[in-house]
Amino acid sequence: MSIEIRPAAPDEAASFRRVMGHAFGFDPNEKTLDRFHTLWEPERSRNAYDEEKMVATLGAFSLQLTVPGAVLPAGGTTMVAVLPTHRRQGLLRKMMLSHLEDVAEREEPIAALWASESSIYGRFGFGTASNAIDVKAPTAHAGFHRLAPAPAPVELITSDQARAVLPAIHDKLRPTWPGMYARNEAWWSGRWFLDPKSERDGATSLRYGLASHGDGYVIYRQKERWTAGNPNGEIVVSDLVAETPESWSGLWSFILNHDLAKEVTANLRSSQDPLFSFLAAPRRTTLRPGDGIWVRLQDPVKALAARHYSVEGELVIEAHDPLDGRVHRLLLEAGPEGASCSHTDREPEIVLDLEDLGAVYLGWSRLRTFARAGRLSGDHQALARADAMFSWDPAPWCPEIF
Ligand SMILES: CC(C)(COP(=O)(O)OP(=O)(O)OC[C@H]1O[C@@H](n2cnc3c(N)ncnc32)[C@H](O)[C@@H]1OP(=O)(O)O)[C@@H](O)C(=O)NCCC(=O)NCCS
């Protein structure tokens, strides 16, 4: 076996998708090939070839990712797939090393990904930087709390109308939520408006609702279902975001009050979604927590200096990169207005794996939680100071898998 790692040529989309289909278990759909071309960045991919035949893929999106107080260029690691004939022979590791070199050359301080399995990426220095909650809410218990604001009315709009207004709403809101990333026109088009039948899972085409103040929207589907003659329908929310409490309340109230729907499914929600404060009986909802995006600090100095921090403070941190054994001993001087970070010879107050620094980077995980689990060392006061500095409101939320 002679393996070469290299970017794909633009005309290799079919081979790329064939490998992905074998690894993930789907048949590539010719109808979505055009969309694939508009989103794929072949020059960023790092794929494995065995005797000139593509046998493994690793793609990357050039993301603009919100981090606390800033928006950063980030390498969005994606479409990682190894043919079953070539698994566990080190191809992922080889592709990942080449991809991260590319991320460094592009001066992207961080890389981010969604993981198919949570046990794969820690060894490459990625930490779970946000969580994502899958919600099932029974409409029979959708009454709102007495303190919930009056819901803003919602207007149903066509997909053409949605194309005209949704991107601006998203662009206004995404810089306020760490974990969200920019959607360019091709992304909106391919991911949110193309809506091929093969991706509807038996539900309707996408519906679009706009909060009357124009500061929030919902994208959803309906599933018609009857059980023993009785309505048992479902509403499946794909995207829902708003700026004001009234618009949040309006959109959730609209979704929860569909006749003939027994249940609302909304995946990848924020743990701080106002829905949980609106419901008078939140205990009636079923929540399944999962990991959201994973972050690796490719350039820890640049990444730590780029974000903002909840409180003023100074820290000396030593982070060990499990990928190449490199040790970064860093002095961080930071606060709500910004930060500076540099290498230092000072004694570290906290020593940790780069994975766990990635996990706290967006403001969700806590170092003291890792310390209690024995994953890192540090004196209690420094850990408390670090947690106060790194934590962020709102908690990071990435509502879309890439
Ligand atoms: C996951 C996948 C990409 C791994 O590729 P691979 O070439 O077999 O991985 P490697 O041989 O380079 O293994 C690298 C390391 O990851 C570990 N690893 C690989 N796959 C793993 C998995 N599914 N779960 C846990 N650990 C895994 C290996 O044991 C190895 O560990 P080591 O460095 O400590 O020895 C491949 O199995 C695959 O395509 N799976 C199906 C699609 C998928 O899940 N893709 C990931 C999308 S996020």
Ligand as a Chemical Component Dictionary entry (heavy atoms), coordinates in Angstrom:
data_LIG
# 
_chem_comp.id                   LIG 
_chem_comp.type                 NON-POLYMER 
_chem_comp.pdbx_formal_charge   0 
_chem_comp.three_letter_code    LIG 
# 
loop_
_chem_comp_atom.comp_id 
_chem_comp_atom.atom_id 
_chem_comp_atom.alt_atom_id 
_chem_comp_atom.type_symbol 
_chem_comp_atom.charge 
_chem_comp_atom.model_Cartn_x 
_chem_comp_atom.model_Cartn_y 
_chem_comp_atom.model_Cartn_z 
_chem_comp_atom.pdbx_ordinal 
LIG C1  C1  C 0 -13.671 7.475  11.979 1  
LIG C2  C2  C 0 -12.749 7.172  10.812 2  
LIG C3  C3  C 0 -12.608 8.422  9.949  3  
LIG C4  C4  C 0 -11.387 6.784  11.391 4  
LIG O1  O1  O 0 -10.445 6.638  10.347 5  
LIG P1  P1  P 0 -9.172  5.664  10.476 6  
LIG O2  O2  O 0 -8.312  5.929  9.294  7  
LIG O3  O3  O 0 -9.642  4.290  10.721 8  
LIG O4  O4  O 0 -8.469  6.245  11.764 9  
LIG P2  P2  P 0 -6.916  6.092  12.128 10 
LIG O5  O5  O 0 -6.472  4.698  11.759 11 
LIG O6  O6  O 0 -6.113  7.205  11.565 12 
LIG O7  O7  O 0 -7.008  6.237  13.683 13 
LIG C5  C5  C 0 -6.549  7.361  14.379 14 
LIG C6  C6  C 0 -6.855  7.153  15.823 15 
LIG O8  O8  O 0 -8.260  7.331  16.022 16 
LIG C7  C7  C 0 -8.810  6.155  16.627 17 
LIG N1  N1  N 0 -10.142 5.982  16.053 18 
LIG C8  C8  C 0 -10.420 5.878  14.758 19 
LIG N2  N2  N 0 -11.742 5.741  14.597 20 
LIG C9  C9  C 0 -12.294 5.770  15.810 21 
LIG C10 C10 C 0 -13.630 5.668  16.283 22 
LIG N3  N3  N 0 -14.674 5.518  15.434 23 
LIG N4  N4  N 0 -13.847 5.750  17.595 24 
LIG C11 C11 C 0 -12.794 5.893  18.447 25 
LIG N5  N5  N 0 -11.518 5.995  18.047 26 
LIG C12 C12 C 0 -11.271 5.933  16.748 27 
LIG C13 C13 C 0 -7.879  5.050  16.277 28 
LIG O9  O9  O 0 -7.982  3.998  17.197 29 
LIG C14 C14 C 0 -6.543  5.743  16.328 30 
LIG O10 O10 O 0 -6.137  5.880  17.670 31 
LIG P3  P3  P 0 -4.591  5.996  18.081 32 
LIG O11 O11 O 0 -4.048  7.183  17.385 33 
LIG O12 O12 O 0 -4.654  6.174  19.559 34 
LIG O13 O13 O 0 -3.967  4.735  17.619 35 
LIG C15 C15 C 0 -13.273 6.003  9.935  36 
LIG O14 O14 O 0 -13.416 4.875  10.738 37 
LIG C16 C16 C 0 -14.586 6.286  9.264  38 
LIG O15 O15 O 0 -14.618 6.719  8.123  39 
LIG N6  N6  N 0 -15.728 6.043  9.988  40 
LIG C17 C17 C 0 -17.056 6.262  9.424  41 
LIG C18 C18 C 0 -17.358 7.731  9.125  42 
LIG C19 C19 C 0 -17.100 8.629  10.319 43 
LIG O16 O16 O 0 -17.542 8.357  11.430 44 
LIG N7  N7  N 0 -16.368 9.727  10.081 45 
LIG C20 C20 C 0 -16.067 10.729 11.078 46 
LIG C21 C21 C 0 -16.936 11.893 10.805 47 
LIG S1  S1  S 0 -16.854 13.121 12.054 48 
# 
loop_
_chem_comp_bond.comp_id 
_chem_comp_bond.atom_id_1 
_chem_comp_bond.atom_id_2 
_chem_comp_bond.value_order 
_chem_comp_bond.pdbx_ordinal 
LIG C1  C2  SING 1  
LIG C2  C3  SING 2  
LIG C2  C4  SING 3  
LIG C2  C15 SING 4  
LIG C4  O1  SING 5  
LIG O1  P1  SING 6  
LIG P1  O2  DOUB 7  
LIG P1  O3  SING 8  
LIG P1  O4  SING 9  
LIG O4  P2  SING 10 
LIG P2  O5  DOUB 11 
LIG P2  O6  SING 12 
LIG P2  O7  SING 13 
LIG O7  C5  SING 14 
LIG C5  C6  SING 15 
LIG C6  O8  SING 16 
LIG C6  C14 SING 17 
LIG O8  C7  SING 18 
LIG C7  N1  SING 19 
LIG C7  C13 SING 20 
LIG N1  C8  SING 21 
LIG N1  C12 SING 22 
LIG C8  N2  DOUB 23 
LIG N2  C9  SING 24 
LIG C9  C10 SING 25 
LIG C9  C12 DOUB 26 
LIG C10 N3  SING 27 
LIG C10 N4  DOUB 28 
LIG N4  C11 SING 29 
LIG C11 N5  DOUB 30 
LIG N5  C12 SING 31 
LIG C13 O9  SING 32 
LIG C13 C14 SING 33 
LIG C14 O10 SING 34 
LIG O10 P3  SING 35 
LIG P3  O11 DOUB 36 
LIG P3  O12 SING 37 
LIG P3  O13 SING 38 
LIG C15 O14 SING 39 
LIG C15 C16 SING 40 
LIG C16 O15 DOUB 41 
LIG C16 N6  SING 42 
LIG N6  C17 SING 43 
LIG C17 C18 SING 44 
LIG C18 C19 SING 45 
LIG C19 O16 DOUB 46 
LIG C19 N7  SING 47 
LIG N7  C20 SING 48 
LIG C20 C21 SING 49 
LIG C21 S1  SING 50 
# 
